[in-house]
Amino acid sequence: MAGPYPELFHGAWFLALLQGLLAALWSQVLRQPYWWLPIHALFLPTAIALLSLQLPSWLYLLAVMLLGLVFWGTVKGDVPLFLSSSAVADAVALIVEREKAATFADLGAGVGSVAVPLGGQNPLLLVDAWEQAPLPWLITRWRCTKLLNVRVKRASLWSCNLGRYDVVFAFLSPLVMKQLGEKIIHEMRSGSLFISSSFPVPDWEPESIVEINDRRKTRLFCYRLQ
Ligand SMILES: C[S@@+](CC[C@H](N)C(=O)[O-])C[C@H]1O[C@@H](n2cnc3c(N)ncnc32)[C@H](O)[C@@H]1O
């Protein structure tokens, strides 16, 4: 919809596309990660396209609020939500069985992609799912209403004590692995197992690496505590 001033509308499109192109090029010059490229290129053209739809303004507020409830701490640097595949959940379940674990923690449980099936398959396993973002936490809680062995905690993973767990699982980000490694060394018991999905702990030697045949070709780095 071009409105009463079509030449202004077309001018705005031209400027938005030009801005997107220049911003994308500049992000390459600054060597930003490649995934910034489409964000820079499409941001302003998308804003103009949405404006032209003349949607009610409360829809934007609703979208921002929903995104805020899902990506709660991401603005201040926390790891965002992305989900493990069911193949990862199956592989973790096999490891937990092999370990004869009685206690398990998922640090940053998301919507429970790992904690929920694991708790469902092993009623004798005590599963603690730590999740800080309100909406994923609520979804995991709802998914666990009938699982008495799963406790879904709305708290920061940095505030939990890892000393009580036989196996700890995390799927976070390379940015936090050094800090997480320090927490694990201080708190986890000797003989217990830490599994990190996708991101190794810098300078640590894994006991084993499990390669999963899912879309991301996920690797599980398994570390035995000394
Ligand atoms: C990559 S997702 C992994 C979700 C889930 N573990 C899975 O494998 O599907 C990371 C999750 O960690 C949560 N998270 C990030 N920082 C956290 C923190 N400090 N405390 C608790 N949860 C956190 C995010 O909200 C997000 O749901």
The ligand as an SDF file (V2000), in Angstrom:
LIG
                    3D

 27 29  0  0  0  0  0  0  0  0999 V2000
   20.3160  -23.1800   24.3000 C   0  0  0  0  0  0  0  0  0  0  0  0
   18.9110  -23.2220   25.3670 S   0  0  0  0  0  0  0  0  0  0  0  0
   18.9100  -24.9330   25.8300 C   0  0  0  0  0  0  0  0  0  0  0  0
   17.5560  -25.4230   26.2470 C   0  0  0  0  0  0  0  0  0  0  0  0
   17.4870  -26.8920   26.6750 C   0  0  0  0  0  0  0  0  0  0  0  0
   18.4840  -27.2380   27.6710 N   0  0  0  0  0  0  0  0  0  0  0  0
   17.6540  -27.7940   25.4930 C   0  0  0  0  0  0  0  0  0  0  0  0
   18.7040  -28.4660   25.4270 O   0  0  0  0  0  0  0  0  0  0  0  0
   16.7780  -27.8370   24.6120 O   0  0  0  0  0  0  0  0  0  0  0  0
   19.5860  -22.3700   26.7720 C   0  0  0  0  0  0  0  0  0  0  0  0
   18.5530  -22.0820   27.8520 C   0  0  0  0  0  0  0  0  0  0  0  0
   19.2480  -21.5950   28.9980 O   0  0  0  0  0  0  0  0  0  0  0  0
   18.4600  -20.5900   29.6040 C   0  0  0  0  0  0  0  0  0  0  0  0
   19.3710  -19.7560   30.4000 N   0  0  0  0  0  0  0  0  0  0  0  0
   20.2940  -18.8810   29.9410 C   0  0  0  0  0  0  0  0  0  0  0  0
   20.9480  -18.3240   30.9730 N   0  0  0  0  0  0  0  0  0  0  0  0
   20.4230  -18.8790   32.1120 C   0  0  0  0  0  0  0  0  0  0  0  0
   20.6710  -18.7030   33.4960 C   0  0  0  0  0  0  0  0  0  0  0  0
   21.6230  -17.8650   33.9250 N   0  0  0  0  0  0  0  0  0  0  0  0
   19.9570  -19.4350   34.3740 N   0  0  0  0  0  0  0  0  0  0  0  0
   18.9930  -20.2980   33.9490 C   0  0  0  0  0  0  0  0  0  0  0  0
   18.7060  -20.4990   32.6520 N   0  0  0  0  0  0  0  0  0  0  0  0
   19.4090  -19.7970   31.7460 C   0  0  0  0  0  0  0  0  0  0  0  0
   17.8170  -19.8600   28.4460 C   0  0  0  0  0  0  0  0  0  0  0  0
   16.6510  -19.1590   28.8540 O   0  0  0  0  0  0  0  0  0  0  0  0
   17.5170  -21.0230   27.4970 C   0  0  0  0  0  0  0  0  0  0  0  0
   16.2300  -21.5360   27.7350 O   0  0  0  0  0  0  0  0  0  0  0  0
  1  2  1  0
  2  3  1  0
  2 10  1  0
  3  4  1  0
  4  5  1  0
  5  6  1  0
  5  7  1  0
  7  8  2  0
  7  9  1  0
 10 11  1  0
 11 12  1  0
 11 26  1  0
 12 13  1  0
 13 14  1  0
 13 24  1  0
 14 15  1  0
 14 23  1  0
 15 16  2  0
 16 17  1  0
 17 18  1  0
 17 23  2  0
 18 19  1  0
 18 20  2  0
 20 21  1  0
 21 22  2  0
 22 23  1  0
 24 25  1  0
 24 26  1  0
 26 27  1  0
M  CHG  2   2   1   9  -1
M  END
$$$$
